[in-house]
Amino acid sequence: MNPDADQLWRAPRWALAALLALLGMLGPFSIDTYIPAFAGIARALDASPVQMQQTLSAYLFGFAFMNLFHGALADSFGRRPVVLWGIAMFTVASAGCALSQTIGQLVLFRGLQGLSTGAGIVVSRAVIRDMFPPAEAQKVMSQVTIYFGVAPAIAPIIGGWLFVHAGWHSIFWFLTGVGIVLWTANFRLLPETLHVTQRQPFNVRNLMQGYWQLGSSPRFLLLAFASGVPFNGMFLYVLSAPAFLGEHLRLAPTEFFWFFVLTISGIMGGAWASGRLAGKIAPRRQIRHGFVIMVVVSLANVAANFAFEPHPGWALLPIAIFAFGWALMVPVVTLLVLDLYPERRGLASSLQAVIGSTANGLVAGAIAPLVMHSTRALALASLAMMSIGLVAWVWVKQYAPEIGRLHAGHPAQ
């Protein structure tokens, strides 16, 4: 934690949480805003469904690759420069998407978007832990998740409206405008939270030592899997939204927002509950609650899809409940990851994001196209994603029994 934290931000805590959430929202806006226009973009660019799926995969793999470096750069040069350069690159890439005339150009600029958007989410996590002790950090992390949850709820609504009234290019011009506004806000408001005494040397040897320290740590890897992979239990449905909502549930593009509103309401509700529990129960107990919810609702979702024909009246609810369970536990697991190696919080946040986004990329590029044809296959794949995270959490508890036992307000050991 920065010893001068009290002097860096004098406004209310929620205001910093809102600013950091705006950084994190670049990711969901980059994905969810253009999903309602998938079919229209494919027709305009003469692209196949597989090629359109590549616009998602290119973004997610670019996100995963650059996350190897966002945190290391932020640990060496400070949080603020990395954020500002990342937003600037996102803005330019969004304009490139808007100007694309072929599917190849769109895939290229989507990849550039992915390379840049990770700066916001990676650095924002490190900023939170720079500024707040553990219990307070969990509350702020939960607030960020609540604000962050608004973006995916409104992004497809905005995207659908823009597509209908102004064409698909307008979606990416809108994202260009978002980038300009965010860059201006962070240039004026975001403080440098990494204390000069806590900066890491920027050289190959130090970077390799950091990557080896975290990459060879079973505790770090298992915690990163426990937080990042279960997200795909609901993200799979987001990636498959055109088929899941349009073909299986027979919803019109203008009705897609019901799915996003319910899912994000689950995320916001879980994050709110996580913040309320901060400092009141042990971290591992809160994580257990989250996994219990996800296990129960995943099994119920599989059973319902095998027993009944898919219908909007019930098929959207399990995803929202799953999102609640995920958001209840993920702020706690994220803080456990960041506190394993306090001197390398930026790098820890980076590698955690790499694991999560690599899983997202594999789901987008390989799993989603294989299972989106069937609601039963989607439900089974969602259960599998959650199960990987559950196994990782059970394993890390056996490997390191002390993990998460301390009260959330207790200093990290």
C-alpha positions as CSV (number, residue, x, y, z in Angstrom):
1,M,0.0,0.0,0.0
2,N,1.2,3.5,-0.9
3,P,2.3,5.2,2.4
4,D,1.0,8.5,1.0
5,A,-2.4,7.1,0.0
6,D,-4.4,9.5,2.2
7,Q,-2.9,12.5,0.3
8,L,-3.5,11.1,-3.2
9,W,-7.3,11.0,-3.3
10,R,-9.3,13.3,-1.1
11,A,-12.7,12.8,-2.8
12,P,-15.2,10.1,-1.6
13,R,-14.1,6.5,-2.1
14,W,-17.0,5.8,-4.4
15,A,-15.7,8.5,-6.8
16,L,-12.4,6.6,-7.2
17,A,-14.3,3.4,-7.6
18,A,-16.3,5.0,-10.4
19,L,-13.2,6.2,-12.2
20,L,-11.6,2.8,-12.0
21,A,-14.8,1.1,-13.1
22,L,-14.8,3.4,-16.2
23,L,-11.3,2.0,-17.0
24,G,-12.6,-1.5,-16.7
25,M,-15.6,-0.9,-18.8
26,L,-13.6,-0.6,-22.0
27,G,-13.5,-4.4,-22.1
28,P,-17.2,-5.1,-22.0
29,F,-18.0,-2.2,-24.2
30,S,-15.6,-3.5,-26.8
31,I,-17.3,-6.8,-26.8
32,D,-21.0,-6.2,-26.1
33,T,-21.7,-3.1,-28.1
34,Y,-21.2,-4.7,-31.5
35,I,-22.8,-8.1,-30.8
36,P,-26.3,-7.0,-31.8
37,A,-24.8,-5.9,-35.2
38,F,-23.0,-9.3,-35.8
39,A,-25.4,-10.3,-38.6
40,G,-25.4,-6.9,-40.2
41,I,-21.6,-6.6,-40.2
42,A,-21.3,-10.1,-41.7
43,R,-23.7,-9.1,-44.6
44,A,-21.9,-5.7,-45.1
45,L,-18.4,-7.3,-45.2
46,D,-19.5,-10.5,-46.9
47,A,-18.1,-12.5,-43.8
48,S,-19.0,-16.0,-42.7
49,P,-20.1,-16.7,-39.0
50,V,-16.6,-18.2,-38.4
51,Q,-14.9,-15.0,-39.7
52,M,-17.1,-12.9,-37.4
53,Q,-16.2,-15.1,-34.5
54,Q,-12.6,-14.3,-35.3
55,T,-13.2,-10.7,-34.6
56,L,-13.9,-11.8,-31.0
57,S,-11.0,-14.2,-30.8
58,A,-8.5,-11.6,-32.2
59,Y,-9.6,-9.2,-29.5
60,L,-9.4,-11.7,-26.7
61,F,-6.0,-13.1,-27.7
62,G,-4.6,-9.6,-28.2
63,F,-6.0,-8.8,-24.7
64,A,-4.3,-11.9,-23.3
65,F,-0.9,-11.3,-24.9
66,M,-0.5,-7.7,-23.9
67,N,-1.5,-8.4,-20.4
68,L,1.9,-10.1,-20.0
69,F,3.3,-6.6,-20.1
70,H,0.7,-4.1,-18.8
71,G,1.4,-5.0,-15.1
72,A,5.2,-5.1,-15.5
73,L,5.2,-1.7,-17.2
74,A,2.9,-0.3,-14.4
75,D,5.2,-1.7,-11.7
76,S,8.2,0.0,-13.3
77,F,7.0,3.3,-14.8
78,G,3.8,3.9,-12.7
79,R,0.1,3.2,-13.1
80,R,-0.8,6.5,-14.8
81,P,1.3,6.4,-18.0
82,V,0.2,2.8,-18.8
83,V,-3.4,3.8,-18.4
84,L,-3.1,6.9,-20.6
85,W,-1.2,5.1,-23.4
86,G,-3.6,2.2,-23.3
87,I,-6.7,4.4,-23.7
88,A,-5.0,6.3,-26.5
89,M,-4.3,3.1,-28.4
90,F,-7.8,1.9,-27.9
91,T,-9.2,5.1,-29.3
92,V,-7.1,4.9,-32.5
93,A,-8.0,1.2,-32.9
94,S,-11.7,1.9,-32.5
95,A,-11.5,4.5,-35.3
96,G,-9.7,1.9,-37.4
97,C,-12.6,-0.5,-36.8
98,A,-15.1,2.2,-37.9
99,L,-13.1,2.7,-41.1
100,S,-12.7,-1.0,-42.0
101,Q,-13.8,-2.0,-45.4
102,T,-13.1,-5.8,-45.2
103,I,-13.4,-8.5,-42.6
104,G,-9.6,-8.8,-42.5
105,Q,-9.2,-5.1,-41.6
106,L,-11.8,-5.4,-38.9
107,V,-10.1,-8.4,-37.4
108,L,-6.8,-6.5,-37.4
109,F,-8.2,-3.5,-35.6
110,R,-10.1,-5.7,-33.2
111,G,-6.8,-7.3,-32.3
112,L,-5.3,-3.8,-31.6
113,Q,-8.3,-3.0,-29.4
114,G,-7.6,-6.1,-27.4
115,L,-3.9,-5.2,-27.0
116,S,-4.9,-1.9,-25.4
117,T,-8.0,-2.5,-23.3
118,G,-6.2,-4.7,-20.8
119,A,-4.4,-1.7,-19.4
120,G,-7.5,-0.4,-17.7
121,I,-8.6,-3.6,-15.9
122,V,-5.1,-4.7,-14.9
123,V,-3.9,-1.3,-13.6
124,S,-7.2,-0.5,-11.8
125,R,-6.8,-3.6,-9.6
126,A,-3.3,-2.6,-8.7
127,V,-4.4,1.0,-7.9
128,I,-7.1,-0.3,-5.5
129,R,-4.5,-2.3,-3.5
130,D,-2.1,0.7,-3.7
131,M,-4.7,2.9,-2.0
132,F,-6.5,0.7,0.5
133,P,-5.9,-1.9,3.2
134,P,-7.5,-5.4,2.7
135,A,-11.0,-4.9,4.0
136,E,-11.4,-1.5,2.4
137,A,-9.9,-2.8,-0.8
138,Q,-12.6,-5.5,-0.9
139,K,-15.3,-2.9,-0.6
140,V,-13.8,-0.8,-3.4
141,M,-13.3,-3.8,-5.6
142,S,-16.9,-4.7,-5.1
143,Q,-18.0,-1.1,-5.9
144,V,-15.9,-1.3,-9.1
145,T,-17.6,-4.5,-10.0
146,I,-21.1,-2.9,-9.5
147,Y,-20.3,0.1,-11.6
148,F,-18.4,-2.2,-14.1
149,G,-21.6,-4.2,-14.4
150,V,-23.6,-1.3,-15.8
151,A,-21.5,-1.2,-19.0
152,P,-22.4,-4.7,-20.3
153,A,-26.1,-4.0,-19.5
154,I,-26.3,-0.8,-21.5
155,A,-23.7,-1.6,-24.2
156,P,-25.8,-4.0,-26.3
157,I,-28.8,-1.6,-26.0
158,I,-26.6,1.3,-27.3
159,G,-25.1,-0.9,-30.0
160,G,-28.5,-2.2,-31.2
161,W,-29.9,1.3,-31.3
162,L,-26.9,2.7,-33.2
163,F,-26.9,-0.3,-35.7
164,V,-30.6,0.2,-36.5
165,H,-30.4,4.0,-36.8
166,A,-26.9,4.7,-38.1
167,G,-25.3,1.5,-39.3
168,W,-22.6,-0.7,-37.8
169,H,-19.8,1.9,-38.4
170,S,-21.4,4.2,-35.9
171,I,-20.9,1.6,-33.1
172,F,-17.1,1.9,-33.5
173,W,-17.3,5.7,-33.8
174,F,-19.2,5.6,-30.5
175,L,-16.3,3.6,-29.0
176,T,-13.9,6.1,-30.3
177,G,-15.8,8.8,-28.5
178,V,-15.8,6.8,-25.3
179,G,-12.0,6.5,-25.6
180,I,-11.6,10.3,-25.9
181,V,-13.8,11.0,-22.9
182,L,-12.0,8.3,-20.8
183,W,-8.5,9.6,-21.7
184,T,-9.5,13.1,-20.8
185,A,-11.0,12.1,-17.5
186,N,-8.0,10.0,-16.4
187,F,-5.5,12.6,-17.6
188,R,-7.2,15.1,-15.3
189,L,-8.2,12.9,-12.3
190,L,-6.2,9.7,-12.0
191,P,-3.3,10.1,-9.5
192,E,0.0,8.2,-9.6
193,T,-0.5,5.6,-6.8
194,L,2.7,3.6,-7.1
195,H,5.2,5.1,-4.6
196,V,8.6,5.8,-6.0
197,T,10.2,3.4,-3.4
198,Q,8.0,0.6,-4.6
199,R,8.9,0.7,-8.3
200,Q,10.6,-2.3,-9.9
201,P,13.6,-2.1,-12.2
202,F,12.6,-2.3,-15.8
203,N,15.1,-4.8,-17.3
204,V,14.9,-8.3,-18.8
205,R,16.4,-10.1,-15.8
206,N,14.0,-8.5,-13.3
207,L,11.0,-9.2,-15.5
208,M,12.0,-12.8,-16.0
209,Q,12.4,-13.2,-12.2
210,G,9.0,-11.8,-11.7
211,Y,7.4,-14.1,-14.4
212,W,9.1,-17.1,-12.9
213,Q,8.2,-16.2,-9.3
214,L,4.5,-16.0,-10.1
215,G,4.4,-18.6,-12.9
216,S,6.0,-21.2,-10.8
217,S,3.8,-20.6,-7.8
218,P,1.0,-23.2,-7.5
219,R,-0.9,-20.9,-5.2
220,F,-0.9,-18.1,-7.7
221,L,-1.8,-20.3,-10.6
222,L,-4.6,-22.1,-8.8
223,L,-6.1,-18.8,-7.5
224,A,-5.9,-17.3,-10.9
225,F,-7.8,-20.3,-12.4
226,A,-10.3,-20.1,-9.6
227,S,-11.1,-16.5,-10.4
228,G,-10.8,-16.4,-14.2
229,V,-12.1,-19.6,-15.6
230,P,-15.6,-19.7,-13.9
231,F,-16.4,-16.4,-15.6
232,N,-16.7,-18.3,-18.8
233,G,-19.7,-20.2,-17.4
234,M,-21.7,-17.0,-18.2
235,F,-19.4,-15.4,-20.8
236,L,-20.0,-18.5,-23.0
237,Y,-23.6,-17.3,-23.3
238,V,-22.5,-13.7,-24.1
239,L,-20.3,-15.0,-26.9
240,S,-23.1,-17.2,-28.1
241,A,-25.8,-14.6,-27.7
242,P,-26.8,-14.3,-31.5
243,A,-27.5,-18.0,-31.6
244,F,-28.7,-18.5,-28.0
245,L,-31.0,-15.6,-28.0
246,G,-31.9,-15.2,-31.7
247,E,-32.2,-18.9,-32.8
248,H,-32.9,-20.9,-29.6
249,L,-35.0,-18.4,-27.7
250,R,-36.4,-16.6,-30.8
251,L,-35.8,-13.2,-29.4
252,A,-35.5,-10.2,-31.7
253,P,-32.2,-8.2,-31.6
254,T,-34.1,-5.4,-29.8
255,E,-35.0,-7.9,-27.1
256,F,-31.4,-9.1,-26.4
257,F,-31.2,-6.5,-23.7
258,W,-33.3,-8.7,-21.3
259,F,-30.5,-11.2,-21.2
260,F,-27.8,-8.6,-20.5
261,V,-29.9,-6.7,-17.9
262,L,-30.6,-9.9,-16.0
263,T,-27.0,-11.2,-16.2
264,I,-25.5,-7.8,-15.1
265,S,-28.1,-7.5,-12.4
266,G,-26.7,-10.8,-11.0
267,I,-23.2,-9.4,-11.2
268,M,-24.1,-6.2,-9.5
269,G,-26.1,-8.0,-6.8
270,G,-23.2,-10.4,-6.1
271,A,-20.7,-7.6,-6.0
272,W,-22.9,-5.6,-3.6
273,A,-23.2,-8.6,-1.3
274,S,-19.4,-9.1,-1.5
275,G,-18.9,-5.5,-0.3
276,R,-21.3,-5.9,2.5
277,L,-19.5,-9.0,3.7
278,A,-16.0,-7.4,3.6
279,G,-14.3,-7.6,7.0
280,K,-17.2,-9.7,8.4
281,I,-16.5,-13.2,7.4
282,A,-13.3,-15.1,6.4
283,P,-12.4,-14.8,2.7
284,R,-12.6,-18.6,2.1
285,R,-16.1,-18.8,3.6
286,Q,-17.3,-16.1,1.2
287,I,-15.6,-17.9,-1.7
288,R,-17.3,-21.1,-0.7
289,H,-20.7,-19.4,-0.8
290,G,-20.1,-18.2,-4.3
291,F,-19.1,-21.6,-5.6
292,V,-22.0,-23.3,-3.9
293,I,-24.4,-20.9,-5.7
294,M,-22.7,-21.6,-9.0
295,V,-22.6,-25.4,-8.6
296,V,-26.3,-25.6,-7.7
297,V,-27.5,-23.3,-10.5
298,S,-25.2,-25.0,-13.1
299,L,-26.6,-28.4,-12.3
300,A,-30.2,-27.0,-12.3
301,N,-29.5,-25.4,-15.7
302,V,-28.3,-28.7,-17.2
303,A,-31.3,-30.5,-15.8
304,A,-33.8,-27.9,-17.1
305,N,-32.3,-27.9,-20.6
306,F,-32.6,-31.7,-20.8
307,A,-36.1,-31.7,-19.4
308,F,-37.7,-28.7,-21.2
309,E,-37.7,-26.9,-24.5
310,P,-35.7,-23.6,-24.2
311,H,-37.9,-20.6,-23.4
312,P,-37.1,-17.1,-22.4
313,G,-39.4,-17.4,-19.4
314,W,-36.9,-19.6,-17.6
315,A,-33.7,-20.0,-19.7
316,L,-32.2,-16.6,-18.7
317,L,-32.6,-16.9,-15.0
318,P,-29.9,-19.5,-14.3
319,I,-27.3,-17.4,-16.0
320,A,-28.2,-14.4,-13.8
321,I,-28.0,-16.5,-10.6
322,F,-24.6,-17.9,-11.8
323,A,-23.4,-14.3,-12.3
324,F,-24.4,-13.5,-8.7
325,G,-22.3,-16.4,-7.3
326,W,-19.3,-15.5,-9.5
327,A,-19.4,-11.8,-8.4
328,L,-19.8,-12.8,-4.8
329,M,-16.5,-14.6,-4.7
330,V,-14.3,-13.0,-7.4
331,P,-13.4,-9.7,-5.5
332,V,-12.1,-11.8,-2.7
333,V,-10.1,-14.2,-4.9
334,T,-8.6,-11.3,-6.8
335,L,-7.3,-9.7,-3.6
336,L,-5.8,-13.0,-2.5
337,V,-3.9,-13.0,-5.8
338,L,-2.7,-9.5,-5.4
339,D,-1.5,-10.0,-1.9
340,L,0.6,-13.1,-2.6
341,Y,3.5,-10.9,-3.8
342,P,2.8,-7.3,-2.7
343,E,5.9,-6.0,-4.4
344,R,4.6,-7.2,-7.8
345,R,0.9,-6.4,-7.7
346,G,0.9,-5.0,-11.2
347,L,2.5,-8.2,-12.6
348,A,0.2,-10.4,-10.5
349,S,-2.8,-8.5,-11.9
350,S,-1.4,-8.9,-15.4
351,L,-0.8,-12.7,-15.2
352,Q,-4.2,-13.2,-13.6
353,A,-5.8,-11.4,-16.5
354,V,-3.7,-13.4,-19.0
355,I,-5.0,-16.7,-17.6
356,G,-8.6,-15.4,-17.6
357,S,-8.4,-13.8,-21.0
358,T,-6.7,-16.8,-22.6
359,A,-9.5,-19.0,-21.3
360,N,-11.9,-16.4,-22.8
361,G,-10.2,-16.6,-26.1
362,L,-10.3,-20.4,-26.2
363,V,-14.0,-20.3,-25.3
364,A,-14.7,-17.7,-28.0
365,G,-12.6,-19.3,-30.7
366,A,-13.1,-23.0,-30.1
367,I,-15.7,-23.9,-27.5
368,A,-18.5,-21.4,-28.3
369,P,-18.7,-22.4,-32.1
370,L,-18.9,-26.0,-31.1
371,V,-21.7,-25.7,-28.5
372,M,-23.8,-22.7,-29.6
373,H,-26.0,-25.0,-31.8
374,S,-27.6,-26.6,-28.7
375,T,-28.8,-25.2,-25.4
376,R,-28.0,-28.5,-23.8
377,A,-24.4,-28.3,-25.0
378,L,-24.2,-24.7,-23.8
379,A,-25.4,-25.7,-20.3
380,L,-22.9,-28.6,-20.1
381,A,-20.0,-26.4,-21.3
382,S,-21.0,-23.7,-18.7
383,L,-20.9,-26.4,-16.0
384,A,-17.5,-27.5,-17.2
385,M,-16.0,-24.0,-17.0
386,M,-17.3,-23.6,-13.5
387,S,-16.0,-27.0,-12.5
388,I,-12.4,-26.1,-13.5
389,G,-12.5,-23.1,-11.2
390,L,-14.0,-25.2,-8.4
391,V,-11.3,-27.9,-8.7
392,A,-8.6,-25.1,-8.6
393,W,-10.1,-23.6,-5.4
394,V,-10.4,-27.0,-3.7
395,W,-6.8,-27.8,-4.7
396,V,-5.3,-24.6,-3.5
397,K,-7.0,-25.0,-0.1
398,Q,-5.3,-28.4,0.2
399,Y,-2.0,-27.1,-1.1
400,A,-2.0,-24.0,1.2
401,P,-4.5,-24.5,4.0
402,E,-3.8,-21.0,5.3
403,I,-5.2,-19.3,2.2
404,G,-8.2,-17.2,2.9
405,R,-8.5,-18.2,6.6
406,L,-7.6,-14.8,7.9
407,H,-10.3,-12.2,8.5
408,A,-10.7,-9.9,5.5
409,G,-9.7,-7.0,7.6
410,H,-6.4,-8.6,8.8
411,P,-3.2,-7.6,7.1
412,A,-1.9,-9.9,4.4
413,Q,0.7,-12.3,5.5
